[in-house]
Amino acid sequence: MKQVDTLIVGFGLAGLAYAETLRQHHQSFHIVDQAKGGSSVIAAGIYNPTVLKRFNLTWKGDEFHTAALPFYKVIEKRLSKQFIYPYPILKLFSQAADHNQWSVASDREDMSNFLDPKINKDVFKGIKSPLGYAIVNQCGRVDTTALIQAYAASISTYITQTSFDYSKMKVSSSHITYKDITAKRVVFCEGYAMVHNPFFNQLPLIGSKGQILIINAPELKLESILKGPIFIAPLGNDKYWAGASFEQEDKSLSITAEGAQWLKDKIERMIDVPYTVEKHITHIRPTVKDRRPLLGTHDQYPNVHLLNGMGSRGVLTAPSAAKWLFNHIKRQENLPKEVDINRFEKIG
Ligand SMILES: Cc1cc2nc3c(=O)[nH]c(=O)nc-3n(C[C@H](O)[C@H](O)[C@H](O)COP(=O)(O)OP(=O)(O)OC[C@H]3O[C@@H](n4cnc5c(N)ncnc54)[C@H](O)[C@@H]3O)c2cc1C
C-alpha cells in the first residue's frame, strides 16, 4: 500500500499547481491522470490580466498575475527549462472609436501597468492593422505543454497513467483508499471531465469548446502576440498558435470544417502573408456559469475536494486557486466566497 497525504486526480494546470503547492510545503502526493491531454495542453498559455474587449482587468487579474509568474519561475529554475516566454500583445483596433477608450483605460490606475497609451500607426510587414494598434505590456505565454510534460517526467514515479475509476475509491472519515493508494484526502482536478465525477457533477461547469489551428507562416517573423478577432501567438520555428473559437453548444472533442474556416477567416483579417495549416485541434475549457473557479470540499465527505473551473485563464488562475485550496484544507482558512462551491446549492 502506498501512503500519501494527497491523491490528485488530473494533471493539467490545476493538478500541476496543486502538486507544486504540496511540494513546496513538503507534503506527499500521488497523481492519477489518464494521459489523454486536457485543455491545458492545447492552450496557447497566454497570460494577460486584461480583457481587451472591455478595456478592464479580469477578476483579480493583477493579484493572479503577480502570483503566477514567480510560481512558474520556481519550476523553470528547478527543472532548468524555459516555460515562460514574455511577449507584448499588439491589440489591433477594429474601429477608430476604440482609440479613445484605450486612452482613457490606459490612464486608469489599475490598467496603466499594462496598457501602453500610445496608439501606433506604423506598418508591420505581414500584419493588417489599418486602424493602428496599441501595446499591452507584462504579457506573454507559458508553454503549458512543455511545462506539463517536463513536470510529469520529473515526478514520474508519483504518477499513475490511467483513467480514474470512481467506483474503486473508498472514503472513510480518516482517509481514502484507491486501489493500492491510501491518502488523507483526494483533490479532483479533472478540468471539463468533472462532468463525469459523481461527487461534483451537480456543479454548474458549463464548458466552452475552443478550436485552434497551428499554422506555419515563414514570412511573418512575429515577436509579439497579435490580438484581433482571435490571438496569433508565436511558437518558434515560424509556427504560430491561432485561436480560439468559443462554442457553447457542441461539447464533443471533434474538430469541424466550419471551425477551421472560421479560424482562417479571422487569420486572414489579421495577416497578409502566406501560411499553411499544420494542425487543427480542440478541447473544452472548464468554464463555470458565474465565471469563477470551483474550489472546495464535498458537503458529505470532508476529505474529498475540488480544484476546477479555471475557465479560459488557467495560467493566471491556477497558482492562486491552488494556494487558496491548500490554505483551506491545511490551515482551515475560508475560501474567497466567490470561488467556494458552497455558493451554489448544496451537493450530495
Ligand atoms: C482552445 C483553448 C485555448 C486556451 N488558451 C488559454 C490561454 O491562452 N491562456 C490560459 O490561461 N488559458 C487558456 N485556456 C484555458 C486553459 O486551458 C484552462 O483554464 C486550464 O488549462 C484548465 O486546466 P485544468 O487542469 O483544470 O484542466 P485540463 O487541462 O483539462 O486537465 C485535466 C486533466 O485531468 C485528466 N482527467 C480528467 N478526468 C480524468 C479521470 N477520470 N481520470 C484520470 N484523469 C482524468 C485529463 O486527462 C487532463 O489531463 C485555453 C483553453 C482552450 C480550450
Ligand as a Chemical Component Dictionary entry (heavy atoms), coordinates in Angstrom:
data_LIG
# 
_chem_comp.id                   LIG 
_chem_comp.type                 NON-POLYMER 
_chem_comp.pdbx_formal_charge   0 
_chem_comp.three_letter_code    LIG 
# 
loop_
_chem_comp_atom.comp_id 
_chem_comp_atom.atom_id 
_chem_comp_atom.alt_atom_id 
_chem_comp_atom.type_symbol 
_chem_comp_atom.charge 
_chem_comp_atom.model_Cartn_x 
_chem_comp_atom.model_Cartn_y 
_chem_comp_atom.model_Cartn_z 
_chem_comp_atom.pdbx_ordinal 
LIG C1  C1  C 0 -8.545  26.409 -27.175 1  
LIG C2  C2  C 0 -8.149  26.832 -25.798 2  
LIG C3  C3  C 0 -7.271  27.873 -25.623 3  
LIG C4  C4  C 0 -6.909  28.293 -24.354 4  
LIG N1  N1  N 0 -6.000  29.286 -24.239 5  
LIG C5  C5  C 0 -5.618  29.688 -22.993 6  
LIG C6  C6  C 0 -4.619  30.666 -22.840 7  
LIG O1  O1  O 0 -4.057  31.169 -23.810 8  
LIG N2  N2  N 0 -4.291  31.064 -21.574 9  
LIG C7  C7  C 0 -4.870  30.491 -20.471 10 
LIG O2  O2  O 0 -4.534  30.890 -19.354 11 
LIG N3  N3  N 0 -5.813  29.538 -20.601 12 
LIG C8  C8  C 0 -6.188  29.125 -21.826 13 
LIG N4  N4  N 0 -7.129  28.154 -21.959 14 
LIG C9  C9  C 0 -7.797  27.651 -20.755 15 
LIG C10 C10 C 0 -6.928  26.640 -20.036 16 
LIG O3  O3  O 0 -6.609  25.628 -20.935 17 
LIG C11 C11 C 0 -7.683  26.088 -18.831 18 
LIG O4  O4  O 0 -8.094  27.121 -17.975 19 
LIG C12 C12 C 0 -6.796  25.150 -17.996 20 
LIG O5  O5  O 0 -5.865  24.529 -18.799 21 
LIG C13 C13 C 0 -7.620  24.120 -17.298 22 
LIG O6  O6  O 0 -6.746  23.282 -16.582 23 
LIG P1  P1  P 0 -7.292  22.036 -15.771 24 
LIG O7  O7  O 0 -6.112  21.390 -15.163 25 
LIG O8  O8  O 0 -8.402  22.445 -14.884 26 
LIG O9  O9  O 0 -7.956  21.075 -16.878 27 
LIG P2  P2  P 0 -7.282  20.184 -18.011 28 
LIG O10 O10 O 0 -6.138  20.864 -18.629 29 
LIG O11 O11 O 0 -8.383  19.759 -18.915 30 
LIG O12 O12 O 0 -6.691  18.947 -17.248 31 
LIG C14 C14 C 0 -7.480  17.928 -16.699 32 
LIG C15 C15 C 0 -6.647  16.668 -16.637 33 
LIG O13 O13 O 0 -7.382  15.670 -15.935 34 
LIG C16 C16 C 0 -7.334  14.458 -16.634 35 
LIG N5  N5  N 0 -8.544  13.709 -16.279 36 
LIG C17 C17 C 0 -9.831  14.107 -16.396 37 
LIG N6  N6  N 0 -10.661 13.138 -15.949 38 
LIG C18 C18 C 0 -9.876  12.118 -15.531 39 
LIG C19 C19 C 0 -10.133 10.837 -14.991 40 
LIG N7  N7  N 0 -11.380 10.381 -14.745 41 
LIG N8  N8  N 0 -9.090  10.009 -14.720 42 
LIG C20 C20 C 0 -7.814  10.439 -14.928 43 
LIG N9  N9  N 0 -7.500  11.659 -15.443 44 
LIG C21 C21 C 0 -8.523  12.473 -15.738 45 
LIG C22 C22 C 0 -7.285  14.900 -18.097 46 
LIG O14 O14 O 0 -6.788  13.866 -18.917 47 
LIG C23 C23 C 0 -6.342  16.084 -18.008 48 
LIG O15 O15 O 0 -5.002  15.694 -18.082 49 
LIG C24 C24 C 0 -7.481  27.674 -23.221 50 
LIG C25 C25 C 0 -8.353  26.620 -23.393 51 
LIG C26 C26 C 0 -8.683  26.185 -24.669 52 
LIG C27 C27 C 0 -9.606  25.004 -24.845 53 
# 
loop_
_chem_comp_bond.comp_id 
_chem_comp_bond.atom_id_1 
_chem_comp_bond.atom_id_2 
_chem_comp_bond.value_order 
_chem_comp_bond.pdbx_ordinal 
LIG C1  C2  SING 1  
LIG C2  C3  SING 2  
LIG C2  C26 DOUB 3  
LIG C3  C4  DOUB 4  
LIG C4  N1  SING 5  
LIG C4  C24 SING 6  
LIG N1  C5  DOUB 7  
LIG C5  C6  SING 8  
LIG C5  C8  SING 9  
LIG C6  O1  DOUB 10 
LIG C6  N2  SING 11 
LIG N2  C7  SING 12 
LIG C7  O2  DOUB 13 
LIG C7  N3  SING 14 
LIG N3  C8  DOUB 15 
LIG C8  N4  SING 16 
LIG N4  C9  SING 17 
LIG N4  C24 SING 18 
LIG C9  C10 SING 19 
LIG C10 O3  SING 20 
LIG C10 C11 SING 21 
LIG C11 O4  SING 22 
LIG C11 C12 SING 23 
LIG C12 O5  SING 24 
LIG C12 C13 SING 25 
LIG C13 O6  SING 26 
LIG O6  P1  SING 27 
LIG P1  O7  DOUB 28 
LIG P1  O8  SING 29 
LIG P1  O9  SING 30 
LIG O9  P2  SING 31 
LIG P2  O10 DOUB 32 
LIG P2  O11 SING 33 
LIG P2  O12 SING 34 
LIG O12 C14 SING 35 
LIG C14 C15 SING 36 
LIG C15 O13 SING 37 
LIG C15 C23 SING 38 
LIG O13 C16 SING 39 
LIG C16 N5  SING 40 
LIG C16 C22 SING 41 
LIG N5  C17 SING 42 
LIG N5  C21 SING 43 
LIG C17 N6  DOUB 44 
LIG N6  C18 SING 45 
LIG C18 C19 SING 46 
LIG C18 C21 DOUB 47 
LIG C19 N7  SING 48 
LIG C19 N8  DOUB 49 
LIG N8  C20 SING 50 
LIG C20 N9  DOUB 51 
LIG N9  C21 SING 52 
LIG C22 O14 SING 53 
LIG C22 C23 SING 54 
LIG C23 O15 SING 55 
LIG C24 C25 DOUB 56 
LIG C25 C26 SING 57 
LIG C26 C27 SING 58 
# 
